[in-house]
């Protein structure tokens, strides 16, 4: 794909985001995080060159490597993967813009300890398992609000910004929609929450129509 063809292709993805956004409201802003976990540093730089700034990785070692390789570029790095407690210090050394997947009180407490020791803060989203799927991490919907408020109270170095969830793993559009709506309803009740991160390459339009204001797009952004 030539540079011109790629730019036209990405413009079409952005047009789809815009169309979904306008169904909600002309005032509804949606941020695209390009998930680069299967992409090279060169592919990230290529996407940067046509205007993309926020990129997401789901492994700490990959985030470290790519952020170092591309340190000359003013990129905004997001960590979207499951964080093991023994990798917290490595993540904090990178200091990402946003950690999307804070999925337990235990992880929050461990993160708080490490942040306090380094005299740092970290912007985070709590992950909600809104589809009640055993394969997914996160707080169950009925636990999410209390957990959010507990983290806000007990973990002052964690700056909660909202929620993240993954749509139901299903071919049934109504089930997927219900999982997004569940997350969005919780998001609306949370103090100071400004980010509702929902939607990936296969379901981002539906997620936006359900209230998402941040989408995590991988394969579709890199034409894979």
C-alpha positions as CSV (number, residue, x, y, z in Angstrom):
1,X,0.0,0.0,0.0
2,X,1.5,3.4,-1.0
3,X,1.6,6.3,1.4
4,X,-1.3,8.0,-0.5
5,X,-3.4,4.8,-0.4
6,X,-2.7,4.3,3.3
7,X,-3.7,7.9,4.1
8,X,-7.0,7.4,2.1
9,X,-7.5,4.1,4.0
10,X,-7.0,5.8,7.4
11,X,-9.2,8.7,6.4
12,X,-12.0,6.1,5.8
13,X,-11.5,4.7,9.3
14,X,-11.7,8.2,10.8
15,X,-14.8,8.9,8.7
16,X,-16.5,5.8,10.3
17,X,-15.6,7.0,13.7
18,X,-17.0,10.5,12.8
19,X,-20.2,9.0,11.5
20,X,-20.8,7.0,14.7
21,X,-19.9,10.0,16.8
22,X,-22.3,12.3,15.1
23,X,-25.1,9.8,15.8
24,X,-24.6,10.5,19.5
25,X,-24.0,14.3,19.3
26,X,-21.9,16.9,17.4
27,X,-20.3,17.6,20.8
28,X,-19.3,14.0,21.5
29,X,-15.5,13.7,21.0
30,X,-13.9,10.3,20.4
31,X,-10.2,9.6,20.8
32,X,-8.5,6.8,18.8
33,X,-5.8,4.8,20.5
34,X,-3.9,2.8,17.8
35,X,-3.1,-0.6,19.3
36,X,0.3,-1.4,18.0
37,X,1.0,-4.7,19.8
38,X,1.3,-6.6,16.4
39,X,3.1,-3.7,14.7
40,X,6.7,-2.7,14.3
41,X,8.2,0.7,15.3
42,X,8.4,1.6,11.6
43,X,4.7,0.9,11.2
44,X,4.0,3.1,14.2
45,X,6.1,5.9,12.7
46,X,4.3,5.6,9.4
47,X,0.9,6.1,11.2
48,X,2.4,8.9,13.2
49,X,3.4,10.7,10.0
50,X,-0.3,10.9,8.9
51,X,-1.5,12.3,12.2
52,X,-2.0,9.5,14.8
53,X,-0.5,10.3,18.2
54,X,-1.9,7.9,20.8
55,X,-0.6,4.3,20.7
56,X,-1.4,1.3,23.0
57,X,0.6,-1.7,24.0
58,X,-0.4,-4.7,26.1
59,X,3.0,-6.0,27.2
60,X,5.3,-3.9,29.3
61,X,8.5,-5.1,27.6
62,X,7.1,-4.2,24.1
63,X,6.0,-0.8,25.4
64,X,9.4,-0.2,26.8
65,X,11.2,-1.2,23.6
66,X,9.0,0.7,21.2
67,X,8.8,3.8,23.4
68,X,12.6,3.8,23.5
69,X,13.0,3.3,19.8
70,X,10.6,6.1,19.0
71,X,11.5,8.4,21.8
72,X,12.2,11.2,19.3
73,X,8.5,11.3,18.4
74,X,6.0,13.1,20.7
75,X,3.9,10.0,21.1
76,X,1.2,9.3,23.8
77,X,1.7,5.8,25.1
78,X,-1.2,3.8,26.6
79,X,-0.8,0.5,28.5
80,X,-3.9,-1.6,27.7
81,X,-2.8,-5.1,28.9
82,X,-3.1,-7.1,32.1
83,X,-0.5,-5.8,34.5
84,X,1.4,-8.4,36.7
85,X,2.4,-7.0,40.0
86,X,6.1,-7.8,39.4
87,X,6.0,-5.6,36.3
88,X,4.7,-2.5,38.0
89,X,8.1,-0.8,38.5
90,X,8.9,-1.4,34.8
91,X,5.7,0.2,33.8
92,X,6.2,3.2,36.0
93,X,9.7,3.7,34.6
94,X,8.0,4.2,31.2
95,X,5.4,6.5,32.8
96,X,2.5,5.9,30.2
97,X,-0.1,8.6,29.6
98,X,-2.9,6.2,30.7
99,X,-3.2,2.7,32.2
100,X,-6.5,1.2,30.9
101,X,-6.8,-2.0,32.7
102,X,-6.8,-1.6,36.5
103,X,-8.7,-4.8,37.3
104,X,-8.5,-5.5,41.0
105,X,-8.3,-3.8,44.4
106,X,-5.1,-5.9,45.1
107,X,-3.4,-4.5,42.0
108,X,-4.5,-0.9,42.9
109,X,-3.0,-1.3,46.4
110,X,0.3,-2.6,45.1
111,X,0.3,0.1,42.4
112,X,-0.3,2.8,45.1
113,X,2.6,1.5,47.2
114,X,5.0,1.7,44.2
115,X,3.7,5.1,43.1
116,X,4.0,6.6,46.6
117,X,7.6,5.3,46.9
118,X,8.5,7.0,43.6
119,X,6.5,10.1,44.4
120,X,4.5,9.7,41.2
121,X,0.9,9.7,40.1
122,X,-0.6,7.6,37.3
123,X,-3.8,8.2,35.3
124,X,-5.8,4.9,35.3
125,X,-9.1,3.4,34.2
126,X,-10.8,0.6,36.0
127,X,-11.6,-2.4,33.8
128,X,-15.2,-3.7,34.0
129,X,-16.1,-7.2,33.0
130,X,-19.5,-6.1,31.7
131,X,-20.2,-9.3,29.8
132,X,-19.5,-11.5,32.8
133,X,-17.0,-13.6,30.8
134,X,-14.6,-15.9,32.7
135,X,-11.9,-15.3,30.1
136,X,-11.9,-11.5,30.9
137,X,-10.3,-9.6,33.7
138,X,-12.0,-6.8,35.5
139,X,-14.6,-5.8,38.1
140,X,-18.1,-7.2,37.7
141,X,-20.7,-4.5,37.1
142,X,-22.2,-4.7,40.5
143,X,-18.8,-4.3,42.2
144,X,-17.4,-1.5,39.9
145,X,-18.8,1.7,41.6
146,X,-17.8,0.6,45.1
147,X,-14.3,-0.5,43.9
148,X,-13.8,2.8,42.0
149,X,-14.7,4.8,45.1
150,X,-12.5,2.6,47.3
151,X,-9.5,3.2,45.0
152,X,-10.2,6.9,44.9
153,X,-10.2,7.0,48.7
154,X,-7.4,4.6,49.6
155,X,-5.0,5.1,46.6
156,X,-4.3,8.9,46.3
157,X,-1.5,8.4,43.8
158,X,-3.8,6.7,41.4
159,X,-5.7,9.3,39.4
160,X,-8.9,7.5,38.2
161,X,-10.2,8.9,34.9
162,X,-13.0,6.5,34.1
163,X,-13.6,3.0,32.8
164,X,-12.5,0.5,30.2
165,X,-14.3,-2.6,29.0
166,X,-14.1,-5.2,26.2
167,X,-17.4,-5.9,24.4
168,X,-19.0,-9.3,24.7
169,X,-17.3,-12.0,22.8
170,X,-20.3,-12.9,20.6
171,X,-21.7,-12.8,17.1
172,X,-24.9,-11.4,18.7
173,X,-25.0,-7.7,18.2
174,X,-27.5,-7.2,21.0
175,X,-25.3,-9.0,23.5
176,X,-22.4,-6.8,22.5
177,X,-24.5,-3.7,22.7
178,X,-25.8,-4.7,26.2
179,X,-22.2,-5.1,27.5
180,X,-21.3,-1.6,26.2
181,X,-24.5,-0.1,27.7
182,X,-23.8,-1.7,31.1
183,X,-20.3,-0.1,31.2
184,X,-21.6,3.3,30.0
185,X,-24.3,3.3,32.7
186,X,-21.7,2.7,35.4
187,X,-19.4,5.3,33.9
188,X,-22.1,8.0,34.2
189,X,-22.4,7.4,37.9
190,X,-18.6,7.7,38.8
191,X,-17.2,10.9,40.3
192,X,-14.8,12.9,38.0
193,X,-14.9,10.2,35.3
194,X,-14.1,11.6,31.9
195,X,-13.0,8.5,29.9
196,X,-15.2,5.6,28.7
197,X,-12.8,3.4,26.8
198,X,-14.8,0.8,24.8
199,X,-14.7,-0.6,21.3
200,X,-12.1,-2.3,19.1
201,X,-11.6,-2.9,15.4
202,X,-14.7,-5.2,15.0
203,X,-17.2,-3.2,17.2
204,X,-16.0,0.4,17.6
205,X,-19.0,2.0,15.8
206,X,-21.5,0.2,18.1
207,X,-19.3,1.2,21.2
208,X,-19.3,4.8,20.2
209,X,-23.1,4.8,19.7
210,X,-23.3,3.4,23.2
211,X,-21.3,6.3,24.7
212,X,-17.6,5.4,24.3
213,X,-15.3,8.4,23.9
214,X,-12.1,6.4,23.5
215,X,-11.7,3.4,21.1
216,X,-8.7,1.0,20.9
217,X,-8.2,0.1,17.3
218,X,-5.5,-2.4,16.3
219,X,-5.7,-4.4,13.1
220,X,-7.9,-1.8,11.3
221,X,-5.4,1.0,11.9
222,X,-2.4,-0.9,10.6
223,X,-4.4,-2.6,7.7
224,X,-3.6,-6.1,9.0
